[in-house]
Amino acid sequence: MKEARRFSRWRFLCTAALLLLSIFAKGQTEQAPAQSADELMSLLRDEHPIGPSTCGSRGTEYLREQDAAVRVVALGSAATPQVEAAVQSIETSGGDWTHAWWLVHVYARMKGPAAFPVLSRMMHDPRLKDLRGSLDDSAALALGLTSYVDSAVVPSFGICDPFERRDGLNLVIFAWETGDLDMLWTHLGPHAVAALDSLLAKRSWQDLRRDLSAPVSAKDVLVGYGFDVPPPWGEPYEALESKVERLVRARAMPLDEDAVLKTTFTDRSGSVCGRRSIAFATTDFRTLEHGARFEGAGSKYFVDNADLADLLHLISACAAQ
């Protein structure tokens, strides 16, 4: 428990550092002269050395790049040709761009759903496999979803960022997509764990997956979803807004810890395939009966639907479309 508290303090300090950096960056932006699309795009293309870093040093660079990306989006149609050319160059060159992550997000934010066909095509280009996670995030942004979970990319969250409900559901969907029982068990709340125990009481994991029409292969399985809640809670990880604005909106529209979120699920093309209400349990540290240990800082959100079979069957149906 002490270990978890120490980690919690570390996460708090990281978040505080990013908040202060955001305020500083916001002040710098307000004083900065207007820049052309070409100048801002060059900031997103510049290569920066990679070395030892902390939440603070990573945050400084991140905020500088985010600010440039947000300002490119603000330019609207004046920057569209440069952004489209940049994304085309990334696709043609096989991802040989240092800051391709930001550029595909800018493209998604500016083009909206019209960006999805290009992002989807790039997602399945083997030359761009190292960019696939960024393309998944960008697809969610383009489609107005909370997340787009890809069986080829293990969901992750930064140590300097708070663990959100989105992260918990991402891990459960990924575990079911890939057939990882340990991962699934580790990211369920007490009611969902009891449901899973009951489902497995008289049948094997393989039989359960067959009965609930789980994906036969974990290759190229994609499921999207969106939380039907006010921003920023229903937004993807990077929505191209300052962390200050995100925190202000989060404080203005807080969610109860035990909130049940109405959620719309989509298939790989972004078409709606079902709706469910998702319950969450919260904890900082726990050891499950089967021995999997999960610890961390801040609030952790575990999917806690008592009717777990119904949720898993819906994920299977969405993955099959």
Protein Blocks (a to p, Z undefined) as FASTA:
>chain_A
ZZmmmmmmmmmmmmmmmmmmmmmmmmmmmmpccddfklmmmmmmpccddddddfklmmmm
mmmmmmmmmmmmmnmmmlmmmmmmmmmmmmmnnopafklmmmmmmmmmmnmmmlmmmmmm
mmmmmklmmmmmmmmmmmmmmnopabdcdfkbccdddfkbccdfklmmmmmmmmmmnopa
klmmmmccfklmmmmmmmmmmccfklmmmmnopafbfghpacddddddddfklpcfbloi
afklmmmmmmmmccdfklccddddddfkopafbdcdddddddfbdcdfkopacddehjdd
ddfbfblmlmmmmmmmmmmZZ
